[in-house]
Amino acid sequence: MKILMVTSEAVPFAKTGGLADAVSALAVSLEKLGHEVAVVMPRYYRIDRSRLELLPGPMAVHLGGQEIWTGVYKSSLPDSSVPVYFIDHEQSFGRDGIYGVPGETDFNDNPVRFSILGQAVFQLCRKLHWFPDIIHAHDWASALAPILLKFNERHGEFAGTASVFTIHNIGYQGVYSKHFFPYTGLAWDNFYSAGFEDWDRMNFLKAGIFSADKLTTVSPTYAREIQMPEYGFRLDGILRFRSGDLTGILNGVDTDIWNPSTDKLIPQTYTAKTISKKAVNKIELQKRMNLAVDESIPVIGIITRLADQKGVSELFGPAYGSAYQICSDMKLQMVVLGSGEAWCENELSSLASRLPNFRTYIGFNESLSHLIEAGSDFFLMPSRYEPCGLNQMYSLLYGTLPIVRRTGGLADTVENYNEQTGTGTGFVMDNLNPSSIYNTVGWAIYAWYNKKEHINAMRLRGMEKKFGWDTSALNYVKVYESALKK
């Protein structure tokens, strides 16, 4: 099959979250299965033109009633021959930030910017004389591609092309004033027929869900959850309507990067057979974070975006969050790596100044993230919702036991501990509140000190898990085949 990935992010070129990792990894995995895959995305300011190949000739894109001219650059995904095509339009994409910057977190012309991307998909195919069997669009910023395919382009060269639309996080929908609608290139009749209308505004994600041939999201449990009012962010009704076309496929892990036996960012590699060497990483983590060096004390690691979705209010909220009480009452150490909401960053700094067993690093540090995964005994993820989640999978592969809330991909990847049998791969809570976090962490710490044989068996069980992209890619191929039949 010929497969065109349409995305606003892809590693190593532009990234704000897991979307970028997933798109690139899936594209490479599909190529390994023998498919012809390409990626198209914007050329943002920080993507250096000098490292790209310029395709000859400008490319016209029809933006509503006007015609604009773009350039097209080309590169490839690392360790593959998957081409990446960059749509170059300086006025729209030649700025810092993908969707916004700290002072303007959502650029006011985003509907125009990503309408250019959607229109450019079809012009690029014509320019290359390459017409895909599948257009696979990812999240709201790429949603216009399957919409245009259905209402404007499904004729001629694209008559045999089907579309798949993946929801990576339904909390981000691309809702804007309907005055931007003409830029999409669609007739006003399609404002309603394509599903854009959202309380007299336009909703890109809703229209993508309504218009694509097939829908996927990033874990089986999340596919069920987003059809419920609690998790559907007002789109649960349309998702129930399209439930027959919706498939949950768990994201994979890039095991070339996240593998304790080959990880170049940790001081001591190890395998399930040499798991005792994991202790070297724990000691190094304690030293690096200025904690008491003591192998007998359990270390809880946290790597997170400091946002409400991640349960940070219940964990770190001043006067009511559970972290202070956990660190005061229990014999453990806690290490946090993250950035995000200012109040939470300030609270983390405050906790670190008051608690000798709590340390934090505000920001992101790649080597420290690997050291936390390898050096911690437990990894805490009390997410409000989690479409897929990757850190719990990294943790399992590194013999670090996850403590998670039963939601989304966390529910699909972590098996709850059974005290009687010793089975399971982690500790799971159902409710999200400070006492639930406190009690579940307490349960894990009790097992550490009193059920060490269970802890050791769970670690080995987790390290035997297979989370590579091979299985995920095969499941996407099944969805593509189903879309073509439709």
Order of alpha helices (4+ residues) and beta strands (2+ residues): beta-alpha-beta-beta-beta-beta-beta-alpha-alpha-beta-alpha-beta-beta-alpha-beta-beta-alpha-beta-alpha-alpha-beta-alpha-beta-alpha-alpha-beta-alpha-beta-alpha-beta-alpha-beta-alpha-beta-alpha-alpha-alpha
